[in-house]
Amino acid sequence: MDLFLFIGIFLGIGAIVVGMVAKGASIAVLVNPEAVIIIFVGIIAAIVNSYPSKELKRIPKILGVLVKNQHYDYAEIIQEIVTMSNLARRNGLLALEDPVQKLENPFLRNGLEMVVDGIEPEQIREIMENEIDGIQERHHVGAGIFKTAGSTSPTLGVLGAVIGLIGALGNLNNVDALGHSISSAFVATLFGIFFGYVILIPFSSRLTVKSEQEMQALTIILEGVMAIQAGQSSKSIEKKLSSMLDPSDRSSDDDENDKEDE
């Protein structure tokens, strides 16, 4: 569970509530069915109109990715690749056949299986890059759904304000109805801006960051598999893959080696 996601949501809600109380506004005005219908039904309509049913069916899975705290231990991935490299250099590529089956990472396992099967390196790279491109495209669509919802929400808030003001103009002689219509207008605008810029667009950004983290892990695996297939030394592979990481993500052994080199 991604705790910081929920902390951000509650901070956003808290800011609205505290701000309203500080200004003397009643929290009860937020209970506004008309505004809820305009914003949320409008967002659903915008998403349905923007994406085919195949992508819409993936929304529950995308939400799962959003709330899951997925951590990629790049240093551990590199060490797995180095271990496979040592084994291949000592005993040949065929010696990887059994150890590869025990690998938990399916992308690494599939790549090394192709190496053991003797598939040409150009074809291995093409297959693995195609798979990475497919994953990246799915992630792009998932983030795009929330971006569409987020960019639509503030506009729907303006639409809700217009509808509320139309209702207000039609009830100028009824003070109670006039007040309710004006309240609905501004609550719809509040909901639209809040959910657009505090919830939905940030969700899209968060999914994009998570996608980039996974792409980095897959790219490291791709380069590691190709290096094993080419018969490069384990030390060379480790240096090459570690150079792709931010210094904070490298293992302590790499840091010590770098200091020694200096």
C-alpha positions, 0 to 999 in steps of 0.5 A: 500500500502506497501510504504517501498517496493517501497522505496526499489525498487527506492533506488535500481534503484537509486543506479545503475543510480547514480553509472553509472553516477559517472563512466561516463557510459551512462544511454542509454545503459540500453535500450537494448531489447536483454538483456531484452528478455534474462533476463525476458523471461528466468525468465518466462520460468524458473517459467513456467517450475518449477510450475504447472498452478494452482500455476502460476494463483495465481501470481497476487494474490501473487503480491497483497499480496506483495504490500499490507501493511497488519497489524496484531493487535495481541493485538486486536485479543487477546481482541476479544478472551477475550471478547468471553471468558467472555461471555462464562463463564458468560452465557455458550458456547451457548451464543456465537452463535449470537456474533460469527456471528459478528466477522470479522476474519473468522478463529476466527469465524469458530473456535468458531462456532465449539465450539458452535456446540459442536465438540470435542476439538481434532477435532477442533484443527485438523481442525484448524491446517489443515487449518493453514498448508494449508495456510502456504503451499500456502505461501511457494509456493508463496515465492518459485516462487520469489525465483526461479525467483531470483536465475535464474536471475543472471545465465541468466545474465551470459548467456546473457554475453556469447551470447553477447560475441559470437556476439562480436567474430563474428564481430571483423572487425566491430567496431560498431557491436563489441561495441554493442555486448559487451555492450549487454553482460554487460547490461544483466549481470547487469539486471540479478544481479540487478533483482535477488539480489535486487528485486526478492529474497528480494520479496521472503523474504518479502513474507516469513516474511508476512507469519510468521506474519499471522501464528502468528495471526492464532496460537494465534486464535487457542490457544484462541479458544481451551482455550475458549472450555476448559473453562479457565478464561479470565485472564488466556487466556489473559496471555497465549496469550500475552506471545506468543507475542513480548513485543512491540506487547503487549497491554499497559495493559499487560505491566502495569500488568507485572510491577505490578507483578514484 
